[in-house]
């Protein structure tokens, strides 16, 4: 009479002399449970989270916000596109309101009109069925009167969903809590600072970290 799968696991622990033979015979199981059944029952971490709560953990939302901010600062259109599902809705007030597809071009043109930008993420919290992210955004722009710094203290409002094997935004909005503009003193930055200066796009030093970059 064949013993239950659970006995095979016990034998593998105490019958040292036959361990390797029985491990081979039961390699399709984990702790007496068929591997395929275990995978189906547990799913991936993302699938488990989606099934149990319907909302992603804050770490996933924070990672998406980080990617979104980097795409704006480095003018990385493919990275920005990857932050959204195809049917995502964007609400940026009078700047843009509509589908995510056309938003990428609008965002690249809008941010590309500035010399440099820097988005810093603060609190990322689950609010209702979405997320609220506090963001301080710095922009360096050249106007007729000279160089200016625009500082915006705002919040991103997101809804996130797991579709087509990936997490992405299905809604993105932004509100501004405060902002200010003042003259920018570039005398130190334009001098000999001894460090590479940041740049937009592939000219930035961070491009060396990408696969296929020279020296890798």
Protein Blocks (a to p, Z undefined) as FASTA:
>chain_A
ZZdfklmmmmmmmmmmlmmmmmmmmmmbgehiafklmmmmnopfklmmmmmnopacfklm
mmmmmmmmmmmmnopaklmmmmpcfkbccdehjmbgcdfklmmmmmmmmmmmpfbdcddd
fddddehjbccdddddddddddfkbccddddddddddddddeehiacdfbdcdddfbdcd
ddddfklmmmcnhpacddehjlbmklmmpghiahZZ
